[in-house]
Amino acid sequence: MSPRHTTRRLQRLAAAAITAAALVAVAPSAEAAHPGAPCTTPQLKDGWYGDNRARLQQLIDRHARCNPYRPTRAKPVAVFDWDNTVVKNDVGDATMFWLLRNSKIRQPARGDWSTTSRFLTPAAAKALAEACAPLARPGTPLPTGTPAGAGCADEVHAVYATAATRTGAAAFTGWDHRTMEPGYAWLAQLMQGWTARDIRGFAAAARTENLAAPVGATQQVGTGRATGWVRYYDQQKDLVNSLRRAGFDVWISSASPQPVVEVWAQGVGIDAGRVIGIRNTTTRAGTYTPHLKGCGSVPDGADTMITYIDGKRCWINQEVFGVRGPAAEKVQPAARRQVFAAGDSDTDISFLRDATGLRLAVNRNKNELMCRAYDNSDGKWIVNPMFIEPKPHRSSPYPCSTTGYVDHDGTPGPVRRDDTTVIPDQTDTVF
């Protein structure tokens, strides 16, 4: 090739490179070329109480990726409780009732029901053994869905639903009331012998039944009746979807079993990797044991901390923010906490208080939650009635100054602010 041809070829390549660079500089991204066009902030639908929709929209507008758009920014985190927060009724209950109706709970080892929970009282273990022991060999399913197994189903249902035997004896004792609810944990522990895949199948069947049943439906469990329907809240589905579209990292934290919530969370677009529920330890074959995974300072198998009050804080710090060891049980710096949180019960209070931007309390008349939400000492709380069958107005004030708080040993006491001052009794105003 002659020197002249070489020079012309290099000039053409240089010109092409300059043109390409200019195009990139003019339109590095669709967002830069048309600010706001492809990256619009989602707008929430109606159906909220008072100015709650506007407050939630302000939160989205403030933290959405479009304000300003920064693709390398760490996503703001939002965490929702599940039962009676995103759905009406309890998916753990729905699964327990399905297990009993379909004979999927196994006889415990040696027929000894105390092996299913370290907090089960001798009276409860005896009542369960008397009702269930003759029906199946250890490790095999009990026929709780048949007439012959109705008494066993009734006893399990009573212990689970009322924390007492059919004769009224206390079913559980000795647990930390800020990290454990033994009845919730017991559902996961009764799943022993099944795999996570099995449980997801059971939960999916229960989900189909409960969504198809009419609002207000009941179902037969043993010789009694139990709630037989569940519904997603349209407003919460829209909020979850809007937060995700706005660039939030949205998580579910629930005191129902992990695989159960995984199945239901799919209905709002949340995958299993963003679900934190009660987690069982497993055998080498992958079957569930009656023991639970721990968090923070609690090792696997100790069975003393689940996703419940302070336990929810620990699990969120551990799974969402990567905090390990005892530090996960502590309140983290603001940069390592969720911006938004939503819950409906005292079981959610710790992770709700940790939210730095806004906290949604769905009003189910729960003492500590409503004391803190109505006190609203930092202006970051909003209260909304339940979206389906809301609770009526509570006529008496919440006992915030006396018994609204339950301590680790179960002792009631006053609800205190961060500065230790006592919250005065609060009037129910959002219903």
MOMO-V740586 format. One record per backbone hydrogen bond with DSSP energy under -1.0 kcal/mol. CO is the residue of the C=O (numbers start at 0). NH is the residue of the N-H. E is the energy in kcal/mol with one decimal. If there is no record, write none. Layout:
co->[CO | CO]
nh->[NH | NH]
e->[E | E]
//
This chain:
co->[1 | 2 | 3 | 4 | 5 | 6 | 7 | 8 | 9 | 10 | 11 | 12 | 13 | 14 | 15 | 16 | 17 | 18 | 19 | 20 | 21 | 22 | 28 | 29 | 33 | 48 | 50 | 51 | 52 | 53 | 54 | 55 | 56 | 57 | 58 | 59 | 63 | 69 | 75 | 76 | 76 | 77 | 78 | 79 | 81 | 81 | 81 | 85 | 87 | 88 | 89 | 90 | 91 | 92 | 93 | 94 | 95 | 96 | 97 | 98 | 99 | 104 | 106 | 107 | 108 | 111 | 112 | 116 | 118 | 120 | 121 | 122 | 123 | 124 | 125 | 126 | 127 | 128 | 131 | 136 | 139 | 141 | 142 | 146 | 148 | 149 | 150 | 151 | 152 | 153 | 154 | 155 | 156 | 157 | 158 | 162 | 164 | 168 | 170 | 175 | 175 | 177 | 178 | 180 | 181 | 182 | 184 | 185 | 187 | 188 | 190 | 193 | 194 | 195 | 196 | 197 | 198 | 199 | 200 | 201 | 202 | 203 | 204 | 205 | 206 | 207 | 208 | 209 | 213 | 216 | 218 | 220 | 223 | 225 | 230 | 232 | 233 | 234 | 235 | 236 | 237 | 238 | 239 | 240 | 241 | 242 | 243 | 245 | 248 | 250 | 251 | 255 | 256 | 257 | 258 | 259 | 260 | 263 | 264 | 264 | 265 | 270 | 271 | 273 | 275 | 277 | 278 | 280 | 282 | 286 | 287 | 290 | 291 | 294 | 298 | 305 | 307 | 308 | 309 | 310 | 311 | 312 | 313 | 314 | 315 | 315 | 316 | 324 | 325 | 326 | 332 | 333 | 337 | 338 | 338 | 339 | 340 | 341 | 342 | 344 | 345 | 346 | 347 | 348 | 349 | 351 | 357 | 358 | 359 | 360 | 365 | 366 | 367 | 368 | 369 | 370 | 371 | 375 | 379 | 381 | 383 | 397 | 398 | 398 | 398 | 399 | 404 | 406 | 407 | 410 | 412 | 414 | 416 | 420 | 425]
nh->[5 | 6 | 7 | 8 | 9 | 10 | 11 | 12 | 13 | 14 | 15 | 16 | 17 | 18 | 19 | 20 | 21 | 22 | 23 | 24 | 25 | 26 | 32 | 33 | 36 | 51 | 54 | 55 | 56 | 57 | 58 | 59 | 60 | 61 | 62 | 63 | 66 | 72 | 248 | 338 | 339 | 250 | 341 | 252 | 84 | 85 | 86 | 232 | 230 | 83 | 93 | 94 | 95 | 96 | 97 | 98 | 99 | 100 | 101 | 103 | 102 | 141 | 138 | 110 | 111 | 114 | 115 | 119 | 172 | 124 | 125 | 126 | 127 | 128 | 129 | 130 | 131 | 132 | 134 | 139 | 106 | 143 | 145 | 149 | 152 | 153 | 154 | 155 | 156 | 157 | 158 | 159 | 160 | 161 | 162 | 170 | 167 | 164 | 120 | 178 | 179 | 309 | 305 | 184 | 185 | 186 | 188 | 189 | 190 | 191 | 193 | 287 | 198 | 199 | 200 | 201 | 202 | 203 | 204 | 205 | 206 | 207 | 208 | 209 | 210 | 211 | 212 | 229 | 216 | 227 | 225 | 223 | 220 | 218 | 87 | 236 | 237 | 238 | 239 | 240 | 241 | 242 | 243 | 244 | 245 | 247 | 246 | 64 | 77 | 79 | 275 | 277 | 260 | 261 | 262 | 263 | 264 | 266 | 267 | 269 | 268 | 273 | 274 | 251 | 253 | 257 | 292 | 288 | 285 | 282 | 192 | 280 | 300 | 297 | 301 | 307 | 310 | 312 | 313 | 314 | 315 | 316 | 317 | 318 | 319 | 320 | 322 | 327 | 328 | 329 | 335 | 336 | 355 | 356 | 357 | 78 | 359 | 80 | 361 | 347 | 348 | 308 | 351 | 352 | 353 | 354 | 340 | 381 | 342 | 383 | 369 | 370 | 371 | 372 | 373 | 374 | 375 | 378 | 358 | 360 | 362 | 399 | 401 | 402 | 403 | 414 | 412 | 409 | 176 | 406 | 404 | 422 | 419 | 416 | 397]
e->[-2.4 | -2.2 | -2.5 | -2.4 | -2.2 | -2.1 | -2.3 | -2.2 | -2.3 | -2.4 | -2.3 | -2.3 | -2.3 | -2.5 | -2.6 | -2.5 | -2.4 | -2.4 | -2.4 | -2.6 | -2.5 | -2.5 | -2.2 | -2.6 | -2.5 | -2.5 | -2.4 | -2.8 | -2.6 | -2.3 | -1.8 | -2.3 | -3.1 | -2.4 | -2.0 | -2.1 | -1.8 | -2.0 | -3.1 | -2.3 | -1.6 | -2.7 | -1.8 | -2.7 | -2.0 | -2.7 | -1.5 | -2.7 | -1.2 | -1.1 | -2.2 | -1.8 | -2.6 | -2.8 | -1.6 | -2.8 | -2.3 | -2.4 | -1.9 | -2.5 | -1.0 | -3.3 | -3.0 | -2.4 | -2.4 | -1.6 | -1.7 | -1.2 | -2.1 | -2.6 | -2.4 | -2.2 | -2.6 | -2.1 | -2.6 | -1.7 | -2.2 | -2.7 | -1.9 | -2.1 | -2.9 | -2.0 | -1.7 | -1.2 | -2.4 | -2.6 | -2.1 | -2.5 | -2.7 | -2.4 | -2.4 | -2.6 | -3.0 | -2.5 | -1.1 | -2.4 | -1.8 | -2.5 | -2.4 | -1.3 | -1.8 | -2.0 | -2.6 | -2.2 | -2.0 | -1.1 | -2.3 | -2.3 | -1.3 | -1.2 | -1.8 | -3.3 | -2.4 | -2.5 | -1.9 | -2.2 | -3.0 | -2.3 | -1.9 | -2.3 | -2.6 | -2.3 | -2.0 | -2.7 | -2.3 | -1.6 | -1.7 | -1.7 | -2.2 | -2.6 | -2.3 | -2.0 | -2.4 | -2.7 | -3.3 | -2.3 | -2.3 | -2.1 | -2.9 | -2.4 | -2.5 | -2.7 | -2.3 | -2.4 | -1.8 | -2.8 | -1.4 | -2.3 | -2.1 | -2.4 | -2.5 | -2.0 | -2.1 | -2.2 | -1.5 | -1.7 | -3.0 | -1.6 | -1.9 | -2.1 | -1.5 | -2.1 | -1.6 | -2.4 | -2.9 | -2.9 | -3.2 | -2.4 | -1.7 | -2.6 | -2.7 | -2.4 | -3.4 | -2.3 | -1.8 | -2.4 | -2.8 | -1.3 | -2.0 | -2.5 | -2.5 | -2.7 | -2.4 | -3.0 | -2.4 | -1.2 | -2.6 | -2.2 | -1.8 | -1.8 | -2.3 | -1.3 | -2.3 | -2.3 | -1.8 | -2.1 | -2.7 | -2.5 | -2.8 | -1.9 | -1.4 | -2.4 | -2.0 | -2.4 | -1.3 | -1.3 | -1.4 | -2.6 | -2.3 | -2.4 | -2.6 | -2.5 | -2.2 | -2.6 | -2.5 | -1.9 | -2.3 | -1.2 | -2.7 | -2.8 | -2.8 | -2.3 | -1.1 | -1.4 | -1.5 | -3.1 | -2.4 | -2.1 | -2.9 | -2.9 | -2.8 | -3.0 | -2.1 | -2.9 | -3.1]
//
